[in-house]
Amino acid sequence: MTAPIQMRVRCPYCGKWKPAPEVQHIGAVSVCVECLEWSRKAMDALTHGTWPTECQVCHTSTDLLAAEAEARGGQLQMAVVSKDGIYQVLCLTCARAYARKRLDLYGGTPYAKREGLE
């Protein structure tokens, strides 16, 4: 008995191959449900201050990030960046690493100077 063939589609945002039912088609745009959900969470963070439970890149929980910040006398900080064509919520470490890779976007900005990215 052979396994059924499953149609897979590559999400243009995260680059992962997903089963066809997990990819939404919104007009001429295709996006996997995972990227769509992350973009929704980022928009919720921007509009309502409702932060997701983890960094989208390293998956460190916001509880752990908040505890680490509190131990240093600060408070939780996250960054919302436009990455791979969608909004994503990243911890500051991942946001800095992304900005360093994308000096074509961030180079010459006050942020790049302040963070020592140049």
C-alpha positions as CSV (number, residue, x, y, z in Angstrom):
1,M,0.0,0.0,0.0
2,T,1.4,3.4,-1.0
3,A,1.1,6.6,1.0
4,P,-1.2,9.2,-0.4
5,I,0.4,12.1,-2.2
6,Q,0.1,15.3,-0.3
7,M,0.2,18.6,-2.3
8,R,2.6,21.1,-0.6
9,V,3.0,24.8,-1.2
10,R,6.0,27.0,-0.3
11,C,5.0,30.0,1.8
12,P,6.7,33.0,0.3
13,Y,7.1,34.6,3.7
14,C,8.7,31.9,5.9
15,G,10.0,29.8,3.0
16,K,8.7,26.6,4.5
17,W,6.8,23.9,2.5
18,K,3.3,23.5,3.9
19,P,0.4,21.2,3.1
20,A,-1.8,23.0,0.6
21,P,-4.8,23.4,3.1
22,E,-2.4,25.4,5.5
23,V,-1.8,28.1,2.9
24,Q,-4.3,30.9,2.6
25,H,-4.8,32.7,-0.7
26,I,-5.8,36.4,-0.2
27,G,-6.3,37.9,-3.6
28,A,-2.9,37.5,-5.4
29,V,-1.1,36.9,-2.1
30,S,-0.5,33.5,-0.6
31,V,0.6,33.1,3.1
32,C,0.7,30.1,5.4
33,V,-1.6,30.2,8.4
34,E,1.4,30.3,10.8
35,C,2.8,33.5,9.2
36,L,-0.7,34.9,9.1
37,E,-1.1,34.2,12.8
38,W,2.3,35.8,13.6
39,S,1.4,38.9,11.6
40,R,-2.0,39.1,13.5
41,K,-0.2,38.8,16.9
42,A,2.2,41.6,15.8
43,M,-0.7,43.9,14.8
44,D,-2.4,43.1,18.2
45,A,0.8,44.1,19.9
46,L,0.9,47.4,18.0
47,T,-2.8,48.3,18.4
48,H,-3.7,46.8,21.8
49,G,-0.4,46.2,23.6
50,T,-1.2,42.4,23.6
51,W,2.2,40.7,23.2
52,P,2.6,37.1,22.1
53,T,4.0,34.5,24.5
54,E,7.4,34.1,22.7
55,C,9.9,35.6,20.3
56,Q,9.0,34.5,16.7
57,V,12.6,33.7,15.9
58,C,14.2,32.1,18.9
59,H,11.0,31.1,20.6
60,T,12.2,32.3,24.1
61,S,9.1,32.8,26.2
62,T,8.1,36.4,27.1
63,D,7.9,35.2,30.7
64,L,11.6,34.3,30.7
65,L,12.5,37.5,28.9
66,A,10.6,39.5,31.4
67,A,12.2,37.8,34.3
68,E,15.7,38.4,32.9
69,A,14.9,42.1,32.3
70,E,13.5,42.4,35.8
71,A,16.7,40.9,37.2
72,R,18.6,43.6,35.4
73,G,16.3,46.3,36.9
74,G,14.4,46.8,33.6
75,Q,11.2,45.6,32.0
76,L,10.3,43.4,29.1
77,Q,10.9,45.0,25.7
78,M,10.1,43.4,22.4
79,A,10.4,44.8,18.8
80,V,7.9,44.7,16.0
81,V,9.7,44.5,12.7
82,S,8.7,44.0,9.1
83,K,10.6,40.8,8.3
84,D,10.0,38.5,5.4
85,G,7.1,40.8,4.2
86,I,5.0,40.5,7.4
87,Y,5.1,42.0,10.8
88,Q,6.9,39.9,13.4
89,V,7.5,40.3,17.2
90,L,11.1,39.6,18.2
91,C,13.1,39.8,21.4
92,L,15.7,42.6,21.3
93,T,18.5,40.1,20.7
94,C,16.8,38.7,17.6
95,A,15.7,42.2,16.4
96,R,19.3,43.5,16.6
97,A,20.6,40.4,14.7
98,Y,18.0,41.0,12.0
99,A,18.8,44.7,11.8
100,R,22.5,43.8,11.5
101,K,21.7,41.5,8.5
102,R,19.6,44.2,6.9
103,L,21.8,47.2,7.0
104,D,20.3,48.0,3.6
105,L,17.2,49.0,5.6
106,Y,18.6,50.1,8.9
107,G,22.1,51.5,7.9
108,G,22.5,55.2,8.4
109,T,19.5,55.5,10.8
110,P,19.7,56.8,14.4
111,Y,18.8,53.2,15.5
112,A,21.8,51.7,13.7
113,K,24.1,54.3,15.2
114,R,22.7,53.9,18.7
115,E,22.9,50.1,18.5
116,G,26.4,50.1,17.0
117,L,25.3,48.2,13.9
118,E,27.5,50.1,11.5
